[in-house]
Amino acid sequence: MKVVINDKPQETSAKTVAELAKELGLSNQSAIAIAIDEQVISRSSWATFALTENATVLIIRAAQGG
């Protein structure tokens, strides 16, 4: 299916946020937030939150700095 990840169109076979995170190599990383169509999805919901065709995905990584 086609989704838009951080403003870039991408093909994925993922059906859930957890599968997408695994596909992108993010599932074991901490300090990651994922929003689908402007709704932040809690990590505890990643396994059950279904992706839809043309979903807009925003991935944010927390970083230290000043």
C-alpha positions as CSV (number, residue, x, y, z in Angstrom):
1,M,0.0,0.0,0.0
2,K,1.1,3.6,-0.5
3,V,1.6,5.9,2.5
4,V,3.4,9.2,3.0
5,I,6.1,9.1,5.6
6,N,7.5,12.4,6.6
7,D,6.3,14.0,3.4
8,K,7.8,11.3,1.1
9,P,5.5,8.8,-0.7
10,Q,6.5,5.2,0.1
11,E,5.3,1.7,-0.6
12,T,4.8,-0.7,2.4
13,S,3.5,-4.1,3.0
14,A,2.8,-3.2,6.7
15,K,-0.7,-3.4,7.9
16,T,-0.2,-1.9,11.4
17,V,2.0,0.8,12.9
18,A,4.0,-1.9,14.6
19,E,4.7,-3.6,11.3
20,L,5.7,-0.3,9.7
21,A,8.0,0.5,12.7
22,K,9.7,-2.9,12.3
23,E,10.0,-2.5,8.5
24,L,11.7,0.9,9.1
25,G,14.0,-0.5,11.8
26,L,12.3,1.6,14.5
27,S,10.6,-1.0,16.7
28,N,13.5,-1.4,19.1
29,Q,14.3,2.3,19.4
30,S,13.2,4.5,22.2
31,A,12.3,8.1,22.0
32,I,10.2,7.6,18.8
33,A,6.7,9.1,18.3
34,I,4.5,8.1,15.4
35,A,1.4,10.1,14.3
36,I,-1.0,8.8,11.6
37,D,-3.1,11.5,9.9
38,E,-2.2,14.0,12.7
39,Q,-3.1,11.6,15.5
40,V,-0.3,10.5,17.8
41,I,-0.4,6.7,18.3
42,S,0.7,5.5,21.7
43,R,3.4,2.7,21.5
44,S,1.0,0.4,23.3
45,S,-1.5,0.7,20.4
46,W,1.0,0.2,17.5
47,A,0.2,-3.5,17.2
48,T,-3.5,-2.9,16.7
49,F,-3.6,0.4,14.9
50,A,-4.3,-0.4,11.2
51,L,-2.7,1.6,8.4
52,T,-4.8,2.7,5.5
53,E,-4.0,3.5,1.9
54,N,-2.5,7.0,1.5
55,A,-2.2,7.5,5.3
56,T,0.1,10.4,6.3
57,V,2.7,9.2,8.7
58,L,4.9,11.5,10.8
59,I,7.8,10.0,12.6
60,I,9.5,12.1,15.3
61,R,12.8,11.2,17.0
62,A,13.6,13.0,20.3
63,A,17.1,14.3,20.4
64,Q,19.2,15.9,23.1
65,G,20.8,19.2,22.7
66,G,20.6,22.8,23.6
